[in-house]
Amino acid sequence: MKNNFPKDFLIGSAAAAYHNEGAWDKDGKGPSVADVLPHSPYDPRTKEPEDGNLKHDAVDFYNRYKEDIKLFSELGIRAYRTSIARTRIYPKGIEDKPNELGLKFYDDLFDELLKYNIQPVITITHTGEMPLYLADNYNGFANRKVIDFYLKYVKTVAERYKNKVKYWLTFNEVNISAKQPFFQAGVSQDSNTIDKSVEAQIYHNMLVANAKAIKIMKQINPNFMIGCTTVQSPMYPYSMNPYDTLKAFFDFRKLVFNSDVHVFGEYPSWKLKEFKDNNIKIEITDEDKKVLKENTVDFVAYSYYGSGVSKYDTESGLEKDVNKLSGIKNDFLEYNEWGWPMDPKGLRVILNFLWDRYKLPQFITENGFSKLEELQKDENGELTVNDDYRISSLKEHLIEINKAIGDGVKVIGYTNWAVEDFVSGSTGTMRKRWGFIYIDRNDDGSGSLKRYKKKSFKWYSDVIRSNMDKLFK
């Protein structure tokens, strides 16, 4: 097979501030919504940050970043996608002046990455990183006022790091905000009171915030490359029933709605019709329409973890959403222990589909393999994890990216999830391990925090240093 990867391909790995930094209340940092969600984002929050939330200390990247980045350099990654913890910069989100200690930390972090020729790919506000104050006092992105607080923060970090960061992501996985309104958008109101109009306003406010952020950032540095991540997944029809195919089309159309606005700068006609048919009322100003149209993304960024299956509901009709991505089993795929479908070929499907739809470069910002893991000795007596399953999965996904590039798709980067083990966002535990680097910390908080290289560490390093040739030998 021919190696189609461009020589400047941004292959690397990823994390996010609340997953690995820890130091949740150090050097002026304020609490974020993640600090009151000790378990799954679907579980009840605590009123205030409480002991037992593993995210508070995480894996101490805040104090060990130099040690870790040296390992990242040994791994050979060309890009490291992470986030700025917003509450390190504006602890409540409403301050007139930013926290200098927080700004300096990211100056030092980015300098350390650049020292090793690792490109920072920076999410401005990752999932879970909305200031808790804005959630509790302003209801997050359900409130248009929060757009202005966000933009002040955007301007601060873009000005500060304009010569250190080229690739930016305004938000993370924004298209699942309705499923996790507090975690994703800082919306603190009772989820039972979030009707379709409120839900639509949350999405709209984040779309406007994204566009206004792009405008501000391009004025600061026209060479910035800016995207906004979503979750993407091909939707397969359950059967050859034409209505199953139609349902798959409708499900996928919902999934790409946010990306459509990011790229085309306007609402698709089907969404406006949905508003009208369902009496959904939201505030969309003429200024909103103008800023959306004039400030679109430079590349399409997304997480890819698998595919979904769509089935027409014969009792209720097409309008009932019976699909939950992996809710319907696909007998042609294997599933991991968390119930996620493993579908490398689906990545080629989505790459081609989005290329045909948008004709913009694509950046896969998350894709990976999680498993329950324990340290064991290798043939040299060194502690490691023999994660051949991760190597196999990663290889299969990279080969499908290579095929898609051969199909004519422009792909500029791939940062797998994740570079090191840390606290899982979906479970709040350490046991769900994703990384090339095993970190000795357990769900009860015990552990030395010592770092160990897994078997996949050397494999990924060899792939990158071979300019991807190793994939095809």
Secondary structure as GFF3:
##gff-version 3
##sequence-region A 1 473
A	DSSP	beta_strand	10	14	.	.	.	ID=ss1
A	DSSP	alpha_helix	17	20	.	.	.	ID=ss2
A	DSSP	three_ten_helix	33	36	.	.	.	ID=ss3
A	DSSP	three_ten_helix	54	56	.	.	.	ID=ss4
A	DSSP	alpha_helix	61	75	.	.	.	ID=ss5
A	DSSP	beta_strand	79	83	.	.	.	ID=ss6
A	DSSP	alpha_helix	86	89	.	.	.	ID=ss7
A	DSSP	alpha_helix	100	115	.	.	.	ID=ss8
A	DSSP	beta_strand	119	125	.	.	.	ID=ss9
A	DSSP	alpha_helix	132	138	.	.	.	ID=ss10
A	DSSP	three_ten_helix	140	142	.	.	.	ID=ss11
A	DSSP	alpha_helix	145	160	.	.	.	ID=ss12
A	DSSP	beta_strand	167	171	.	.	.	ID=ss13
A	DSSP	three_ten_helix	174	176	.	.	.	ID=ss14
A	DSSP	alpha_helix	181	185	.	.	.	ID=ss15
A	DSSP	three_ten_helix	191	193	.	.	.	ID=ss16
A	DSSP	alpha_helix	196	220	.	.	.	ID=ss17
A	DSSP	beta_strand	225	227	.	.	.	ID=ss18
A	DSSP	beta_strand	229	231	.	.	.	ID=ss19
A	DSSP	beta_strand	235	237	.	.	.	ID=ss20
A	DSSP	alpha_helix	242	255	.	.	.	ID=ss21
A	DSSP	alpha_helix	257	264	.	.	.	ID=ss22
A	DSSP	alpha_helix	269	277	.	.	.	ID=ss23
A	DSSP	alpha_helix	286	294	.	.	.	ID=ss24
A	DSSP	beta_strand	300	303	.	.	.	ID=ss25
A	DSSP	beta_strand	308	310	.	.	.	ID=ss26
A	DSSP	beta_strand	334	335	.	.	.	ID=ss27
A	DSSP	beta_strand	341	342	.	.	.	ID=ss28
A	DSSP	alpha_helix	344	358	.	.	.	ID=ss29
A	DSSP	beta_strand	362	366	.	.	.	ID=ss30
A	DSSP	beta_strand	376	377	.	.	.	ID=ss31
A	DSSP	beta_strand	383	384	.	.	.	ID=ss32
A	DSSP	alpha_helix	388	407	.	.	.	ID=ss33
A	DSSP	beta_strand	411	417	.	.	.	ID=ss34
A	DSSP	beta_strand	437	439	.	.	.	ID=ss35
A	DSSP	beta_strand	451	453	.	.	.	ID=ss36
A	DSSP	alpha_helix	455	465	.	.	.	ID=ss37
A	DSSP	three_ten_helix	469	472	.	.	.	ID=ss38
###
